[in-house]
């Protein structure tokens, strides 16, 4: 079922700010809240998962590439295999409930069992032995094993965005929306994703700051909380569980009252549905040049993001070594990212797509990366070679963190608006079979391949140079090598996207 479109004429102001028909309002708002709650969980998970693993004893930013290669990629493959298995037996609505149910169980198990007993479960002797016999560059891998509880939390938290938002929610919206409707409504859904960042950032910063001044409450002590950070983490995890329950309620309401006929994974026939598997989806993508181009764009984004993020996080850990300081800073940055992205989605992204077309909107992300990387790498270079040098009264470390934060903020703001919206629109002109197989391989595995592929580069150069900061010239070279291919892929896909739309119209 698709949103009705009665071709009602909007005034200039309304077409700019709110191009939604009255009869669509209830559905649009409910889907908006689906994205808002899912994104709120994503941002809360992002702040906590990075703070826990990066600021753990003897850990640091160097742990992330090893974690993403040796923990995240196997989990991603396993979850995709499980997803394809469930797809043969159950409809996507049931799969959504199963994933959310698993996530609720894990969060409760982590909060009540694993985290309170983390010190008793740590393999200290094994870590000391490996540290003595392995080179310094493999210290991050040792910390992945030492803090295995935080490792598990990180990879499960990371799966939230890839499955709940990218595959399940965007898959649901793509099934019930055509290209014309997407031009009007996707920016609204992007507002839900971005406004959640503002709420999560402001709320997280408030909780961390306020509870750091309060003694551990009796109920928190009963649940195993020993410090103010433990108490803050438990409250954040409780909010995540409540959001999951509300998500289930809204999702069910939409299927009962608005899309009751959406019982299958898609409109694909039962014969094609039984053939659905992870390997067949990958093969299908490799045989389809249109989907290959989408894959390259997605992988390029995550490659570049990972390479810059590891350097940036290393600077943040140096500036804010304590978990409360790190989490509070990341919460503030989450707020600014959400604020910029919300304004962009409300006033800019939807209008760029409608007025200038798909290609120009998609080009914004790599161009922002190109410009912001120049400033970040410049101050990182000065910091490495003249650590006591100052600009405008600030140390090079502070400026490297600042410009790295600006880059990360802008990358994520465009990711939640123009990048995600244009990527999802690129799937719409495809037939149902291509859309399902493409999203399964690209969203489920492509993003993880981008993250893991960059992690392989990072691991190699960390082992070679000792630390991520020392290896930054190699990372910069890889980034500026990838960017031209990313730009060319968008140019190529823009032509194919318009051709596919014209074919569908006829």
N, C-alpha and C positions, 0 to 999 in steps of 0.2 A: 504494500500500500504506500502511496506517495502523498505528500502534502498537496492539498488542492491549491491550484493557482488560478484565480479568476481574473488575472491580468488587471487588477485594480490599479488605477493610476495614482502614484504618490506625488506629493509636492516635493520641492527641492530639499527642504529641511528634513522632511520625514524620510525621503529616499537616502539621505546622507546618514541619519542617526538611527532610524528604526524602520527598515523596509519590510515590515511583517504585516500580513493581513489579519484582520480581527478574528476570523475563523481559525487561524493557525495559532493563536496566542497561547492557549492552554498546552498544546503539544510542545510548542517552542520553549515555554517556561519550564515544563517538566524535564525536557531533555537538557535544558540549560543547567538545572539543578543536578542532574546526573553527572554532567561534566564538572560542575563546581565541587561536588562532594568527592568525586574520584580524584580530582586534582588537589584538593585539600589534603587528602591522604598522601598523595605523591610528595607534596612539598614537606609535610611533617616527617615522612619517612626519609626523604633525602637529607634533611638537616640532621636527624638522629643517626642514620646509618654511617654517614661520613664522620660525624663527630666521635662516634664510638670507636671506629676502627683506626682513624688517623691519630687520635690523641691517646690511644691505649698505651700502656707502659712500653717503652722502647720502640714503639711503632712510628709511622710517619707516612708521608705521601707515597713513598716508594712501595708501600704494600699494595696500592690500588691496581697497578698493571698485572701483578701476579694473581691477585684475587680475581680479576676479570677474565684472565685466561684459564686458570686452573679450577675456578669455582663457578663463575657465572656462565661460561660457555657450555660446560657439561649440563648445568641445570637448565639452560635455555633449550638445548637439544632434547633433554628428557621431558620438559614440559610440552614442547611441540609434538613429540611423539605421543604423549598422553592426550594432547588436544586432538590430534588426528584420530586417535583410537576412539575417544569419546564422540567425535563427530560422526562416526559410522553408526553409533547406537542412539545418540540423543540429539535433540535440537539445540540451537545456540542458546536459547533461554535457559534450559537446564544446565548447560555447560557454564553459563554465567553464575548461576547459583552455586554450582560445585566449586568453582574457583574462589568465589567470595567466602564460602563456607570453610574451605581449606585455609584461606588467609586468616580468617578470624581465629581458627584453632591454633595456628602457628603463633600469632601475636600473643594470645593468652598463655600458651606454653612457654614462650620466651619470657614474658613479663613475670610469670608466677614461679617458673622452675629454673630455666636456664640462666637468666641474668642474676638472680640472687645467689646462685651457686657457682658463678663463673670462676672464682678463684680456686675452688675445689676441683674443677674440671680441666684446668690448664695443664698441659704437658710440659712443665718447667724443665725437667731433666733432659728431655729430648731436645728442647730448644737450645739449652746451654751446650749440649754436645754438638749440634749442627752448627751453632755459631762459631765453635772452635775449629771446625774442620772445613767449612765452606767459605768461599770468598765473600768480601764485604758486599758486593753487588747483589748477592742472593739473600741479604738480610730481610728484604720484604717478603720473600717466600717463606722464610722461617716464621715471621710474624703472622702470616696467614694461618699457619698451623698452630702457633702459640695461642692466638686469639680466635680459635675456630668457632666459638659461640657468636662472636661479632661477625665473623665471616659468613656464617649461615644467615644471620639476620640481614646482612648487606645484600646477599644475592637474592633472597626471597623478597626483600623490599624493592630491589631493582626490577624484579619481575612484575611488580604492580603496574608500572607505567606501560610496559610492553604488552601485557595481556589485558588488563582491565580497561585501559584507555585506547591503546592503538588497535587491538584486535577486536575486543568485545563491544566497546561502546562505539568506536568509529565504524566498525563493521555493521552494527545495528543501524546507525544513522545513514550510512551509504546505501543500505538496503531499502530505506524508506524515503530517499531524497534523489531527485534528478539534478542535472547540472544547473539548470536555471534557478531552481530553488536553493541549491547550495550557494550560489552567488549571493543570495540574500540572507541566508540563515547561518552559514558556517562562521561568519564573523561574530554573530551573537553567541554561538557555542564557544568560540574562542574567548569571548569575554568571561564566560563561566570558568574556563581553565585558568585565565589570568587573574581574575578577581580572587580566586582561591589562594593564589600566591601572596596577595596582599594580606589576606586574613591570617594565613599560616605564618607569614613572616612577623606580623605585628603581634599575633597571639603567642608565638613561640618566644619572641624576645621578651614580652611581658612576663610570661611564666618563668623563664629562666632568671630574669632580673629580680622579680618579686619573691620567688621561692628561695633564691640564694640568701635572702635576708631573714628567712623564717626557719625555725627549728623543725626537724622532722616530726610530722604529726603522728599521733598514736596509731591511726588506721594505716598510715604508710609504713610505720615501723613493723606492724603486724604482718604486712605483705612482703617484708624483707628489705625495705628501703633504709639505708644507713646514712645517706647524705642528702643534701638538698637536690643534687643532680639526679639521684635515684628517684626521688619523689617527683621531680619534674618529668622525667622519662616515663614513669608509670602513668601520670595524668595524660601525657601526649598519646601513649599507646591506648589508653581508655577511650580517648576521643576518636582515634582511628577505628576502633571496634564499633563504636556507636554509629559512625559514618557508614560503615559497611552494612549495618542493619537497615539504615534508612535507604541506602542504595538499592537493596533488595526490594524494599517496599515500593519505591518509585518505579523501578524496572518492571515489577509485576503489574502495577497499576496501568502502565502504558500498554502492556501486552493484552490486558483484559479489556480495556475501554477504548483503545485507539488502534491497535494492531493485532486483533485476535487471530487473523489468518496467518500470521508470521510464525508458523510452527516448525518449519524446517530450517536448516542452516542457511539456505538461500533458495532461489528458484531453480536450482540445478535439479535435473532429473535424478531419480533414485539410482539409476545405473552409474551415472557419473559420480554421484555422491559416495558410492561404495569404493570407488577407485581413489578417493582422496587419501593421500598420505604425505608425510613430510618430504620423502624422496621424490615422489611423483610431482609434488609442487615445485621443488627445486629444478627438476628436469624441465618442467613446463616453462618456468621462468627463463631458463637458459636457451630455450628454443624460440622465445618471443622477444624480439628486439625492443619493443615498447617497454616491456617489463624489465629488461636488462638495464635500460636507461634509468628507469625509476630506481632500480637497485643501486646503481652507481651513485646516484644523487644521495640516497639515504646513507650508504656506506661512507661516502665522502664527508658528509656532515659529522658522523660519529667519529671518524678518524681524526678530523681536524679538532673537534671538540675535546676528544680524549687527550690528544697531544698537548694542547694548550692548558687543559684543566690540571694535568698532573704537575706542571710547572707552577701554576698559580696556587694550587693547594699546598705545595711545598713552601711557598712564601708565606701563606696564611699560618701554617703550623709554626713557622719560625717567629712570626709576629705575635700569634696567640696560641701558646703551647698548652694551656689548660682547657679541659673539655667544655667548661661553662663559657669561657671566653670565645672559643671556637664556635660553639653552637649559637651563641648570641650574635656573633658577627654574621654567620651564615643566615640566621633568621632575619636580620636587618636587610641583608642583601636580597633575600627572597621577597621581602616586602617591596623593595625598589624595583626588582624585576617584574613582579606582579603589577605594580603601578604603571610602569612604562608599557607593559604588554597590554594592560586593560585599555589604556588611552589609545594605543596603537590599533587594537582590535575594534574599538568603538568608533574611532574617527578616521583611521588610516587604512588598515588592511583590507576591510571589505570594499572600501571605495577604490583602492588600488586595483583589486581584482576586477571590479565591475567596470572601471573607467579605462584601465590600461591593459587589461588582459592577463592571462595566466603567466606568460613568460616574464614580463617585467616584474610582476609580483614575486616570482620565484627567484629572480636575480638578486633581490635585496639581501638575502641571507649571506651568500658568499662574498658580496661586496663589503658588507659590514665586517665580516671576518678579516678580509684583506686589510682594511683601513685600521681596525683596532689592533691587529697583530703587530703592526709596525711600531706603535707606541709601547706596547707591552714588552716586546723583545728588546727595544732600545734601552729601557730602564733596567731590564734584567741583565743586559750586557754591561751597562755601567756599574751595576751592583756587584757583579762578579769580578770586574777588573779594578774598580775603585770603591770598595765597600763603605768608606767613610765620606764619600762625596755627597754633597747635599744640593737640592734644587728648591728654591723658594722656601728655605728653612726646613725642609723635610728630607729624611734619609731616603736613599735609593730603595731600601726595602719597603718603606711605606708607599712610595710612588709605584713600585712594581706591583704591590698588592692592590693599589688603587686602580691602575690601568688594567690589570688582570681582572679585577672585579667589574670594571666598565665593560670589558670585552665579554666576560661571562654573562653579565646582565643583559647586554644587547643580543648576544647569541641566543640566550634562552627566551628572551622576549620575542624575537623573530621566529624562534622554533615553535612557540606556542601559538603564534598567529600565522604569519605568511608561510613559513615552511610546512607546518602541519596541514594547513588549509589547502595549499596548492598540491601537496602530495596526495591528500585524500581525494581532491577533485580529479587528479590524474587517473584514479581507478574507475571513476564513474562511467566514462564512455565504454568501458570494456563490457563484454557479455558476462553474465553471472558466474560461469565456470572460471573464466580468466580472472575475474575480480577476487573470487575466493582463494584460488590457488596462488595468485600473486600476493595477496595480503598475508596469507599463511607463511609463505617463504620470506617475503621482504620485511614485514613488520615483526614476525616471530623470530626470524633468524638473521635477517640482513643487518638489523641494528646491532645485534650481538657480535656479528662478524666484524662490523666496523669497530666496535669497542675492543674486541679481542685482537683484531689485526693490528690496531694501533698499540695494544698492550705488548704484542710480540716485539715491535720496534722498540718500545720503551724499555722492556726487559733487557734486550740486547745491549742497548746503549747505557743503561744503568750498570750492567755488569762490566761493560767496557770502561765507563768513566767513574763509577763509584756511586754517584748520586744523580737524581733527575736534574737538579739545577746545573750541574757540571756538563750534562749532555744536551743542554738547550740549543746549541748551534745546529746539531743534527736534527732536532725536532723542528726547528724553524725551516731548515732546508726541505724536509718532507712536506710541511704544510704549504710552502710556496710552490712546491712541485704539483700538489694535488689540486690546488685552486683553479688553474686553467682548465683542467679536465672537468671539474665541477661546473664551471661556467659554460663550457661547450656542450655538456650533457643537457643543461637546461635549455639552451638554444635549440638543440636537436629535438628534445621532447616537446617543446612548444609547438613545433610544426606538426608532429605526430598527434598531439592532443587535439589540435584544431581539425586535423583530417579525420580523426576518429569520431569527433562530434558531428561533422558533416555527414559521415557515413551513417551514423545512428539516426540522424534527422530524416534521411531519405529512406 
